[in-house]
Amino acid sequence: MATLQDQLADIRRLEGWEGSAAHAARQSFDPVDDDLIKGAAAVGAVHAQVGETIADLTKLQASISDAKHLASTNGFTIQFNGNVVDLCDLDDKANASEAELLQHERVGDQLRQMVSDIVSKGNEIEAEASRVLWAANSGDVGVDGLKDVEGAVNAGALFALEPAASPEQVNEWWNGLGTDQQNWIATHRPDWVRNRDGIPTDVRNETNRTFLDTERTRLQDQLTREQQSHPNPNQPPYGVPAQLLQRQIAVLDKLDKTLEQKDTYLIGLDTTGESLKTIVSVGNPDEADNVAVTIPGMGSQIDAGGTIEGMVREGSLMQSEVMTQLDAAGRGHETVATVAWLGYDTPPGLAAAGSDSRAVGAAPALSQYLGSIDATSSGATDPNLTLVGHSYGSLTAGLALQDGASSVVDDYVAYGSPGFYAMDEADLGMQQGHVYVMQAPDDPIRVIAETPWYGGDPADGSFTQLSTAPGTTPDGVYREGSSGHSEYPRPFTVDDQEWLRVSGYNTAAVIAGLPESAVRK
């Protein structure tokens, strides 16, 4: 197709061919070009969908084999229509113990659930394949405004990705593309992937850094035009747009400066709202054995650049402390990444923080990002994942756990929390003993938490309560405590060296999977 499009273009450019015949021929090529683009998009969609369908069916076949094996070894059979039939007769059951009968019933229930899941997944595979094939046959595969065959093929490949695809599906789609396709998308259509959960961190980092440079240049050009149109900001219309542009540029400048630090990754960047939303990591979470994701709270976007700058500095210290504790535990070969997730609109003040609407709106996005960490991990096993929430961020984090993130999160640390609609681990879907709470004695959040706005004060729940008081931690280091509402993650300085407070040390112990080393309250 690409060759034919090139040939048509060459004919259009033939020198000396003039007149009505030439004009008619060139006009006739336009619908041919359109058909080529549509055909290329259809080919790209079908090719990608066939690959995804084969991969899905291979997994489904493995699930069917597992179900058949479980059935055959436990006295059941699965009929063609999906019914699970118990082959044990009354004599078999009469001679069985009560425990054996109970186990037999449990296996039957497990088999029926497995069959239900298999049928449901099969229906999903069929529906998705039908969507793509019908669109390809009808010429309805979108081309995203692209006019070249290569671009149209890649637009078709994107169309084959289900609009509401999970991070696992996105990752499988990306890995199913050829290297040339991946490079083309990253270069020509970075918006397809730069903020998409399930795309590898290296790709998101590279495309978001490029976007950061481009966006800053665009804003600077817009500011220059605004200043030329309204040179005096003290006269109508008072240069308000210019002031807004200046603030946006300053935020991006701070972010860019922060990203100069070694081993930082720009995983997400959204400049479409009034306030910046971004995700920045110290260390690559795709390659880390231990990953922590921290959610900030109220007021974090008032100076988003400063917030990320501080969180990255604290994240670097946290990464170092976790590695120190791992080394002392004989696990020095393990790696660590700390992620600052400012991926939502935080409440600007107490009035907005009195509503859970921002946390409710952010929870699904946070849950999906947490799921993507497992999906893009290159390790032999899933990373040990810790979720950390401060203030209103702990409400957002708690709601994300209840939204499904508890299936991938190993531990949850909440400090300075106003509550998160849970008073025990079961409310969050977490295992017993894997939720930790810290609250400084003079933290004014207690007043809010005890109202109770968000389901009660977590400091009064059944969660493991960790200390915020000053003292010598198990590693022999004397550390300051935390007071007020904001000191939990912040370091203190001794002889120009920064150290994490007791609260920071405790968080590091949980991230390292060494909660027994944390200081209890």
C-alpha positions in Angstrom: 0.0 0.0 0.0 2.8 2.4 0.9 4.4 1.7 -2.5 1.2 2.4 -4.4 0.7 5.6 -2.5 4.3 6.7 -3.5 3.6 5.8 -7.1 0.4 7.9 -7.2 2.4 10.8 -5.6 5.1 10.4 -8.3 2.4 10.6 -11.1 1.0 13.7 -9.6 4.5 15.3 -9.8 5.2 14.4 -13.4 6.7 17.4 -15.1 5.1 18.5 -18.4 1.8 16.6 -18.0 -0.7 19.4 -18.2 -4.2 19.8 -19.6 -7.7 18.5 -18.8 -6.6 14.8 -18.8 -3.9 15.5 -16.2 -6.3 17.5 -14.1 -8.9 14.8 -14.2 -6.3 12.1 -13.4 -5.0 14.0 -10.4 -8.5 14.5 -9.1 -9.3 10.8 -9.5 -6.4 9.9 -7.3 -7.9 11.7 -4.3 -10.6 9.0 -3.5 -8.0 6.3 -4.3 -5.7 7.9 -1.6 -8.6 8.0 0.8 -9.3 4.3 0.2 -5.7 3.4 0.6 -5.6 5.2 4.0 -8.8 3.5 5.1 -7.6 0.1 3.9 -4.2 0.6 5.7 -6.0 1.5 8.9 -8.2 -1.6 8.6 -5.2 -3.8 8.0 -3.4 -2.4 11.0 -6.5 -2.9 13.2 -7.1 -6.5 12.0 -3.4 -7.4 12.3 -3.2 -6.1 15.9 -6.5 -7.7 16.8 -5.5 -11.1 15.5 -2.3 -11.0 17.6 -4.3 -10.0 20.7 -7.0 -12.7 20.1 -4.4 -15.4 19.7 -2.7 -14.4 22.9 -6.0 -14.2 24.8 -7.2 -17.6 23.5 -3.8 -19.1 24.5 -4.4 -17.9 28.0 -8.0 -19.0 28.0 -6.9 -22.5 26.8 -4.6 -22.7 29.8 -7.4 -21.8 32.1 -9.6 -24.5 30.5 -6.9 -27.1 31.0 -6.5 -26.1 34.7 -10.3 -26.4 35.2 -10.4 -29.8 33.5 -7.4 -31.1 35.6 -9.0 -29.9 38.8 -12.3 -31.6 37.9 -10.8 -34.9 36.9 -8.7 -35.2 40.0 -11.5 -34.4 42.4 -14.4 -36.5 41.1 -16.1 -33.9 38.8 -16.5 -33.4 35.1 -17.3 -30.3 33.0 -19.9 -30.8 30.3 -19.8 -29.0 26.9 -22.4 -26.5 28.0 -20.3 -25.6 31.0 -22.2 -27.5 33.7 -20.1 -28.9 36.5 -21.3 -32.5 37.2 -20.4 -34.3 40.5 -19.4 -37.9 39.7 -19.2 -39.1 43.3 -22.1 -41.3 44.1 -23.9 -41.7 47.4 -21.7 -44.6 48.5 -18.6 -42.5 48.0 -20.1 -39.7 50.1 -21.3 -42.0 52.8 -17.8 -43.3 53.3 -16.3 -39.8 53.4 -15.6 -37.8 56.5 -17.2 -34.4 57.1 -14.0 -32.6 56.3 -13.6 -34.5 53.1 -17.2 -33.7 52.1 -16.7 -30.0 52.9 -13.5 -30.0 50.8 -15.3 -31.7 47.9 -18.0 -29.0 48.0 -15.4 -26.3 48.0 -13.8 -27.8 44.9 -17.2 -27.9 43.2 -17.8 -24.2 44.0 -14.3 -23.3 42.8 -14.9 -25.2 39.5 -18.2 -23.4 38.9 -16.5 -20.1 39.5 -13.6 -21.0 37.1 -16.1 -22.1 34.4 -18.0 -18.8 34.9 -14.8 -16.8 34.6 -13.8 -18.7 31.4 -17.2 -18.2 29.8 -17.1 -14.5 30.7 -13.6 -14.0 29.3 -14.5 -15.9 26.1 -17.5 -13.6 25.6 -15.1 -10.6 26.1 -12.7 -11.9 23.5 -15.5 -12.5 21.0 -17.0 -9.1 21.6 -13.7 -7.3 21.1 -12.8 -9.2 18.0 -16.2 -8.5 16.5 -15.9 -4.8 17.3 -12.6 -4.5 15.4 -13.6 -6.8 12.5 -16.9 -5.1 11.9 -15.3 -1.7 11.9 -12.6 -2.8 9.5 -15.1 -4.3 7.2 -17.2 -1.2 7.3 -14.4 1.2 6.8 -15.0 2.7 10.3 -11.5 2.4 11.7 -10.3 5.9 12.7 -7.1 7.3 11.1 -6.6 10.2 13.5 -6.2 12.6 10.6 -3.1 10.8 9.2 -2.5 10.9 5.5 0.3 8.4 5.1 -0.1 4.6 5.0 2.4 3.9 7.8 0.6 6.3 10.1 -2.8 4.8 9.2 -1.6 1.3 9.9 -0.5 2.4 13.4 -3.7 4.3 13.9 -5.5 1.0 13.1 -3.3 -0.8 15.6 -4.4 1.7 18.3 -8.0 1.2 17.3 -7.6 -2.5 18.1 -6.8 -1.6 21.7 -10.1 -1.6 23.6 -10.9 2.0 24.7 -11.3 0.9 28.4 -8.3 -1.4 28.3 -6.7 -2.4 31.6 -3.0 -1.7 32.2 -2.3 -5.4 31.5 -4.1 -5.2 28.2 -2.3 -2.0 27.2 1.0 -3.6 28.1 0.2 -6.7 26.0 -0.8 -4.4 23.1 2.4 -2.4 23.3 4.6 -5.5 23.5 2.7 -7.0 20.5 3.7 -4.1 18.3 6.9 -4.2 16.2 9.9 -2.1 17.2 9.4 0.2 14.2 5.8 0.7 15.2 6.7 1.5 18.8 9.3 4.0 17.6 6.9 5.6 15.2 4.2 6.1 17.8 6.7 7.5 20.4 7.9 10.0 17.8 4.8 10.9 15.8 1.9 10.3 18.2 3.4 10.4 21.8 0.0 11.4 23.2 -1.2 7.9 22.5 1.2 6.5 25.1 2.9 9.1 27.3 0.2 9.1 30.0 -1.2 5.7 29.4 -1.0 3.2 32.3 0.5 -0.1 31.0 3.1 1.6 28.8 6.6 1.0 30.0 8.1 3.7 32.2 11.1 4.4 29.9 8.7 5.2 27.0 6.5 7.4 29.2 9.5 9.2 30.6 11.0 9.9 27.2 7.8 11.1 25.6 6.7 13.2 28.6 10.1 14.9 28.8 9.8 15.8 25.1 6.3 17.1 25.7 7.6 19.2 28.7 10.0 21.0 26.4 7.5 21.5 23.7 4.8 22.7 26.1 7.1 25.2 27.8 8.1 26.6 24.4 4.5 26.9 23.4 3.6 28.8 26.6 6.6 31.1 26.2 5.6 31.9 22.7 2.0 32.6 23.8 3.3 34.8 26.6 5.4 36.8 24.2 2.4 37.4 22.0 0.3 38.4 25.0 3.0 40.9 26.2 3.3 42.4 22.8 -0.5 42.9 22.7 -0.7 44.2 26.2 2.7 45.7 27.2 1.4 47.4 30.3 0.0 44.9 32.9 -1.3 47.8 35.0 -3.8 48.9 32.4 -6.9 47.1 31.0 -7.0 44.2 30.6 -4.3 44.2 33.3 -2.3 41.3 31.8 -4.1 38.6 33.8 -3.6 36.0 31.0 0.1 36.9 31.0 0.4 36.4 34.7 -1.3 33.0 34.4 1.1 32.0 31.6 4.0 33.1 33.7 2.9 31.0 36.6 2.4 28.0 34.3 5.9 28.4 32.9 7.4 28.8 36.4 5.8 25.5 37.4 7.3 23.7 34.4 10.7 25.3 35.0 10.7 23.9 38.6 9.6 20.5 37.3 12.3 20.5 34.7 14.9 21.5 37.3 13.8 18.7 39.5 14.2 16.2 36.7 17.8 17.1 36.4 18.4 14.9 39.4 19.8 11.5 38.7 17.5 8.5 38.2 14.3 10.5 37.9 11.5 9.5 35.6 8.6 11.7 34.4 5.8 9.1 34.2 2.8 11.4 33.8 2.3 15.1 32.8 -1.1 16.8 32.4 -1.2 20.6 31.7 -4.8 20.8 30.5 -6.2 22.0 33.8 -5.6 25.2 35.8 -3.1 23.3 38.0 -0.4 20.8 37.0 -0.9 17.1 37.5 2.2 14.9 37.3 3.8 11.6 38.3 7.6 11.6 39.0 9.6 8.6 40.2 13.0 8.3 41.8 14.2 5.0 40.3 12.4 3.0 37.6 9.4 1.2 39.1 9.5 -1.3 36.2 12.8 -2.5 37.4 12.4 -2.2 41.1 11.9 -5.0 43.6 10.3 -2.6 46.1 8.1 0.3 45.0 6.4 3.0 47.1 3.7 5.4 45.7 3.0 8.5 47.8 -0.1 10.6 47.4 0.0 14.2 48.7 -2.9 16.1 50.1 -4.5 19.5 50.5 -2.8 22.5 48.9 -0.3 20.4 46.9 -1.1 22.2 43.6 -0.8 25.7 44.9 2.8 25.4 44.1 2.9 22.1 42.2 6.5 22.6 41.1 7.6 23.1 44.7 5.5 20.1 45.9 7.2 17.8 43.4 10.6 19.2 44.1 10.1 18.4 47.8 8.6 15.0 47.2 11.5 14.0 45.0 14.0 15.1 47.6 12.1 13.2 50.2 11.8 10.2 47.8 15.5 10.1 47.2 16.2 10.0 51.0 13.5 7.4 51.4 15.0 5.3 48.6 18.4 5.5 50.3 17.0 4.6 53.7 15.1 1.6 52.3 18.2 0.3 50.6 20.2 0.8 53.9 17.6 -1.3 55.7 17.6 -4.0 53.0 21.3 -4.2 53.1 21.3 -4.7 56.9 18.8 -7.5 56.4 21.0 -9.3 53.9 18.9 -8.2 50.9 21.2 -5.6 49.5 20.8 -6.9 46.0 17.2 -5.6 45.9 16.2 -2.3 44.2 13.9 0.5 45.2 11.7 3.1 43.4 9.7 5.9 45.1 6.9 7.5 43.1 5.3 10.9 43.8 1.7 10.6 42.4 0.3 14.1 42.0 -2.1 12.8 39.4 -5.3 14.5 40.7 -6.8 17.9 41.6 -6.0 18.3 45.3 -8.3 20.5 47.5 -6.8 24.0 47.6 -8.0 24.6 51.2 -10.1 23.4 54.1 -13.5 24.2 52.4 -12.8 22.0 49.5 -11.2 19.3 51.7 -14.5 19.1 53.6 -15.9 17.1 50.6 -14.6 13.7 49.4 -15.5 14.5 45.8 -12.0 15.0 44.6 -10.8 11.8 46.3 -13.7 9.9 44.9 -12.9 11.2 41.4 -9.2 10.4 41.7 -9.4 6.9 43.2 -10.1 5.0 39.9 -7.1 6.7 38.2 -4.8 5.9 41.2 -6.1 2.4 41.3 -5.3 1.9 37.6 -1.8 3.4 38.0 -1.1 1.0 40.9 -2.2 -1.9 38.7 0.1 -0.7 35.9 3.1 -1.1 38.2 2.5 -4.9 38.2 1.7 -4.9 34.5 5.0 -3.2 33.4 7.3 -4.8 35.9 10.2 -6.6 34.2 11.0 -8.6 37.4 10.6 -12.3 37.8 8.0 -11.6 40.5 5.6 -8.8 41.2 7.2 -5.9 43.1 6.6 -5.4 46.8 4.2 -2.4 46.5 3.6 0.1 49.3 1.0 2.8 49.1 1.6 5.9 51.2 -1.0 8.6 51.8 -0.6 12.0 53.6 -3.6 14.0 54.8 -6.3 14.2 52.1 -4.1 12.0 50.0 -4.7 9.2 52.5 -8.4 9.5 51.8 -7.7 9.2 48.1 -5.4 6.2 48.7 -7.9 4.5 50.9 -10.7 4.8 48.3 -8.3 3.5 45.6 -7.8 0.4 47.8 -11.5 -0.1 48.0 -11.7 0.5 44.3 -9.6 -2.6 43.6 -6.1 -1.5 44.2 -5.9 -3.8 47.3 -5.3 -6.7 44.9 -1.9 -5.3 44.0 -0.9 -3.3 47.1 1.0 -5.2 49.7 1.1 -2.5 52.5 -0.5 0.8 53.1 0.9 3.6 55.3 -1.3 6.6 56.2 0.0 9.6 58.2 -1.8 12.8 59.2 -5.1 11.2 57.9 -8.6 12.7 58.3 -9.9 9.2 57.7 -10.6 6.9 54.7 -13.9 5.2 55.5 -12.3 2.2 57.2 -11.5 1.2 60.7 -9.9 -2.2 60.0 -8.0 -3.9 57.1 -11.0 -5.8 55.9 -12.8 -2.5 55.1 -9.9 -1.8 52.6 -9.6 -5.3 51.2 -6.1 -5.5 52.8 -4.7 -8.4 54.8 -4.6 -8.2 58.6 -1.5 -6.4 59.8 -0.7 -4.7 56.5 -2.1 -1.2 57.2 0.0 1.3 59.3 -1.1 4.6 60.7 0.9 7.5 62.1 -0.5 10.6 63.8 1.6 13.2 65.6 0.1 14.2 69.0 -0.3 17.8 68.0 -1.5 17.2 64.5 -4.6 19.4 64.1 -6.0 16.7 61.7 -7.3 14.9 64.9 -10.0 17.5 65.2 -11.3 16.7 61.6 -10.8 12.9 62.0 -12.8 12.8 65.2 -15.9 14.6 63.7 -15.9 12.0 61.8 -15.9 13.3 58.3 -14.6 10.3 56.6 -15.6 7.3 58.7 -13.7 7.8 61.9 -10.2 8.5 63.1 -7.8 5.8 61.8 -5.7 6.4 64.9 -8.6 4.8 66.8 -8.9 1.8 64.4 -7.5 -1.7 64.6 -4.6 -0.7 62.3 -0.9 -1.0 63.4 -0.1 2.3 65.1 3.5 3.5 64.5 5.4 6.1 66.5 6.1 9.7 65.5 8.0 10.5 68.8 11.8 11.3 68.8 14.2 8.6 69.8 16.8 6.1 68.7 15.6 3.7 66.0 16.7 0.1 65.9 19.5 1.0 63.5 21.1 3.0 66.3 20.4 6.4 64.9 18.8 9.1 67.0 16.0 10.8 65.0 13.8 13.7 65.6 10.1 13.2 65.9 7.4 14.9 63.8 5.0 17.6 65.0 2.1 19.4 63.4 0.6 18.2 60.1 3.4 18.3 57.6 6.6 17.0 59.1 6.1 13.2 58.7 8.1 12.8 55.5 10.4 15.8 55.9 14.0 15.3 56.9 15.9 17.0 59.7 19.5 18.1 59.4 22.6 17.3 61.5 26.0 18.7 60.4 24.7 19.4 56.9 23.4 15.8 56.5 19.7 15.1 56.1 18.1 12.3 57.9 14.5 11.0 57.9 12.5 11.4 61.1 11.2 8.5 63.1 8.1 8.6 60.9 10.2 8.4 57.8 12.3 5.6 59.2 9.1 3.7 60.0 7.7 4.2 56.4 11.0 3.0 55.0 10.8 -0.2 57.1 7.4 -1.0 55.7 8.5 -0.2 52.1 11.4 -2.6 52.6 9.0 -5.4 53.8 10.6 -5.2 57.3 7.7 -3.9 59.4 9.1 -5.7 62.4 11.9 -3.0 62.4 9.4 -0.2 62.6 8.9 1.6 66.0 5.4 1.0 67.4 3.5 3.7 69.2 
